[in-house]
Amino acid sequence: MKRVLRTVALLLLACAAVSCFSAALPARDAEAERTIYDVERELNECRNLLAQVRGEQAALGSRIEELKSRSGAAEELIAAYTEQIEALEAEIAINAQLKESYDLKRAAVNAQKDVTKRDYEYRLELYKGMMQFIYENCEVTEFELLFSSKGISDYLTRKDDMNEIMGAADEIIKHIRNDISDLEILDSQLEEAQKSYEEYISGLAKSELEKQKAVDEYRTIAASLGLDADKLREDYAGKNSRVAVLSARIKQLENERAILYAASSDFGWPLPPGTYYYMSSGYGWRSDPFNPYSGRTTFHKGIDLACAGGTPIIASKGGIVTLACTDDWGGGYGYHVVIYHGNGMSTLYGHMCRAPSVRTGQTVQKGDVLGYVGQTGSATGDHLHFETRNENVTDAVGSHSENPGKYLPKGFY
């Protein structure tokens, strides 16, 4: 039954995670036209999030494995605590029985002491009475007793009575002494019984404390072994559902990107899909970036795409490499490549961080790696300078550059 409930709980958790996480995905405007840039940005967000979730999932997996490795030792410890608790409970039961026996012994000694004490008090009162009688009636000498008697027979009778009274008094004294001795013995026995009783009471309390401590430690280990594992498994299942949602979304975005690429022009974007970039300078007239306070303007024959140094640069379209410049100045372009595509069209890729990955005269296909982003030549930072050239047109400064936006896919800038 517990397994069924746990399975249901995990399914509900997974459904909740899918629902909540789907809501957390980048929102889409149904009315706005989606561009390749929009798709790429969302794709990057989803991939980064997927990597994060998989990292969290790997950490949870490690903790689960660690818990499994500890479970054997923990279960042995739990068994030891169980045995210890059972032994303590048996000891407590024995101590409780001993306590009862000493309770009975103490009660019996106290009862005997009460009887002896009453007997002692009775005999003592009796003895006091006899002594009072003797003092008041029998304080005579032997001659007084003889001359006060009516005859020899009366004298002997009165003397026998006197001796009998004195003997009874002596006997009472003996009993009183015995009672005093018995009371002293009973007091000693009671003191011994009380001491043993207190020792067993202390032992009983100590056993109870040890048992409670063992029970608490047992519960702590059992809870750690059981509840932590359940929580980790629930979290792991939640991460699984998030991975599934993200993976599905990434696949959907990749399909959407492929459709957008297919619908765009035959010129492709010169940076790999998913690359983070921004256009730091557009095509046409601009303030001189090397003399920003001069007020001078220069004509920019391409676009500058700022991105991380070392980012691959790919061919926008297939063609023949007419120049693979291995001079780090390269007329201001630094290391750069020019590809001829036919019909007077060519593209230039400038400011590579090192010599091009292709050679002059080589045929390349759309998407082939030409080199890597850098800042050689006349550059203020890492970026790709991209130009489109058309021999059939003339630009504002008499060269043959055209705005790359005329040929590149829509939506990238």
RALINBEL-V239893 format. One record per residue. N is the residue number from 1. RES is the residue in one small letter. OMEGA is omega as a letter, one per 20 degrees, with the letter a starting at -180 (999 if undefined). Layout:
BEGIN
n: [N,N]
res: [RES,RES]
omega: [OMEGA,OMEGA]
END
This chain:
BEGIN
n: [1,2,3,4,5,6,7,8,9,10,11,12,13,14,15,16,17,18,19,20,21,22,23,24,25,26,27,28,29,30,31,32,33,34,35,36,37,38,39,40,41,42,43,44,45,46,47,48,49,50,51,52,53,54,55,56,57,58,59,60,61,62,63,64,65,66,67,68,69,70,71,72,73,74,75,76,77,78,79,80,81,82,83,84,85,86,87,88,89,90,91,92,93,94,95,96,97,98,99,100,101,102,103,104,105,106,107,108,109,110,111,112,113,114,115,116,117,118,119,120,121,122,123,124,125,126,127,128,129,130,131,132,133,134,135,136,137,138,139,140,141,142,143,144,145,146,147,148,149,150,151,152,153,154,155,156,157,158,159,160,161,162,163,164,165,166,167,168,169,170,171,172,173,174,175,176,177,178,179,180,181,182,183,184,185,186,187,188,189,190,191,192,193,194,195,196,197,198,199,200,201,202,203,204,205,206,207,208,209,210,211,212,213,214,215,216,217,218,219,220,221,222,223,224,225,226,227,228,229,230,231,232,233,234,235,236,237,238,239,240,241,242,243,244,245,246,247,248,249,250,251,252,253,254,255,256,257,258,259,260,261,262,263,264,265,266,267,268,269,270,271,272,273,274,275,276,277,278,279,280,281,282,283,284,285,286,287,288,289,290,291,292,293,294,295,296,297,298,299,300,301,302,303,304,305,306,307,308,309,310,311,312,313,314,315,316,317,318,319,320,321,322,323,324,325,326,327,328,329,330,331,332,333,334,335,336,337,338,339,340,341,342,343,344,345,346,347,348,349,350,351,352,353,354,355,356,357,358,359,360,361,362,363,364,365,366,367,368,369,370,371,372,373,374,375,376,377,378,379,380,381,382,383,384,385,386,387,388,389,390,391,392,393,394,395,396,397,398,399,400,401,402,403,404,405,406,407,408,409,410,411,412,413]
res: [m,k,r,v,l,r,t,v,a,l,l,l,l,a,c,a,a,v,s,c,f,s,a,a,l,p,a,r,d,a,e,a,e,r,t,i,y,d,v,e,r,e,l,n,e,c,r,n,l,l,a,q,v,r,g,e,q,a,a,l,g,s,r,i,e,e,l,k,s,r,s,g,a,a,e,e,l,i,a,a,y,t,e,q,i,e,a,l,e,a,e,i,a,i,n,a,q,l,k,e,s,y,d,l,k,r,a,a,v,n,a,q,k,d,v,t,k,r,d,y,e,y,r,l,e,l,y,k,g,m,m,q,f,i,y,e,n,c,e,v,t,e,f,e,l,l,f,s,s,k,g,i,s,d,y,l,t,r,k,d,d,m,n,e,i,m,g,a,a,d,e,i,i,k,h,i,r,n,d,i,s,d,l,e,i,l,d,s,q,l,e,e,a,q,k,s,y,e,e,y,i,s,g,l,a,k,s,e,l,e,k,q,k,a,v,d,e,y,r,t,i,a,a,s,l,g,l,d,a,d,k,l,r,e,d,y,a,g,k,n,s,r,v,a,v,l,s,a,r,i,k,q,l,e,n,e,r,a,i,l,y,a,a,s,s,d,f,g,w,p,l,p,p,g,t,y,y,y,m,s,s,g,y,g,w,r,s,d,p,f,n,p,y,s,g,r,t,t,f,h,k,g,i,d,l,a,c,a,g,g,t,p,i,i,a,s,k,g,g,i,v,t,l,a,c,t,d,d,w,g,g,g,y,g,y,h,v,v,i,y,h,g,n,g,m,s,t,l,y,g,h,m,c,r,a,p,s,v,r,t,g,q,t,v,q,k,g,d,v,l,g,y,v,g,q,t,g,s,a,t,g,d,h,l,h,f,e,t,r,n,e,n,v,t,d,a,v,g,s,h,s,e,n,p,g,k,y,l,p,k,g,f,y]
omega: [r,r,r,r,r,r,r,r,r,r,r,r,a,r,r,a,r,a,a,a,r,r,a,r,a,a,r,r,a,a,a,r,a,r,r,r,r,a,a,a,r,r,r,r,a,r,r,r,r,r,r,a,r,r,r,a,r,r,r,r,r,r,r,r,r,r,r,a,r,a,a,r,a,r,r,r,r,r,r,r,r,r,r,r,r,r,r,r,r,r,r,r,r,r,r,r,r,r,r,a,r,r,r,a,r,r,a,r,r,r,r,r,r,a,a,a,r,r,r,a,r,a,r,r,r,a,r,r,a,r,r,r,a,a,a,a,a,a,a,r,r,r,r,r,a,a,r,r,a,r,a,a,r,r,a,r,a,r,r,r,a,r,a,r,a,r,r,r,r,r,r,r,r,r,r,r,r,r,r,r,r,r,r,r,a,r,r,r,a,r,r,r,r,r,r,r,a,r,a,r,r,r,r,r,r,r,r,r,r,r,a,r,r,r,r,r,r,a,r,a,a,r,r,a,a,a,r,r,r,a,r,a,r,r,a,r,r,r,r,a,r,r,a,r,a,a,r,a,r,r,r,r,r,r,r,r,r,r,r,r,a,a,a,a,a,r,r,r,a,r,a,r,r,a,r,a,r,a,a,r,a,a,r,a,a,r,a,a,a,r,a,a,a,a,a,r,r,r,a,a,r,r,r,a,a,r,a,r,a,r,r,r,a,a,r,a,r,r,a,r,r,r,r,a,r,r,a,r,r,r,a,r,a,r,a,a,r,r,r,a,a,r,r,a,r,r,r,a,a,r,r,a,r,a,a,r,r,a,r,a,a,r,a,r,r,r,r,r,a,a,a,a,r,r,r,a,a,a,r,a,a,r,r,r,a,r,r,a,a,a,a,a,r,a,a,a,r,r,a,r,r,r,a,r,r,a,a,r,a,r,a,r,999]
END
